Amino acid sequence: MTIATLNRLATSNRLAIRQHQQGFTLLEVMVALAILAVVAMSASQASRSYVQSVDNMKTRTFGYYVAQNTLAELRVQKTWLTASDTRQITSQGRQWQVVISPQTIQTSQGFVQPIHIRVAPIVDGSPKKDVVDIDAVLVKDMGTMP
């Protein structure tokens, strides 16, 4: 074999190798796309879960503010409840349903009224599940009772 023949064989082998290694097969591309689709779906679900969690926490925090404001109003106005009270209020840019359930207990120093306050957001005109549920106590002196 001559050198020219060997050069021709080497060149044809290099061309054959280059032609064989140009690009990906259809199967490789489809597998890569499937992997990317699974990763994209997982990322989408994770971000959706995070957004829902943040929204739930925000609703609960605002509901807690509403419950605390309701309790503060009862204490400032020195309101003494005789029956359960359901109120619909607008606070924190939302509609809320506040349910106040009282009890009255007479002690030797006066009256103590344990109250239970539940707060639920109102969505589309109807209250949803309670987001806040607190217990508190109101106190009245015997001299200020009606």
Buried (B, 14 or more C-beta within 10 A) or exposed (E): EEEEEEEEEEEEEEEEEEEEEEEEEEEEEEEEEEEEEEEEEEEEEEEEEEEEEEEEEEBBEBBBBBBBBBBEEBEEEEBBBEEEBEEEBEBBEBBBBBBBBBEEEEEEEEBBBEBBBBBBBBEEEEBEEBBBEBEBEBEBEEEEEE
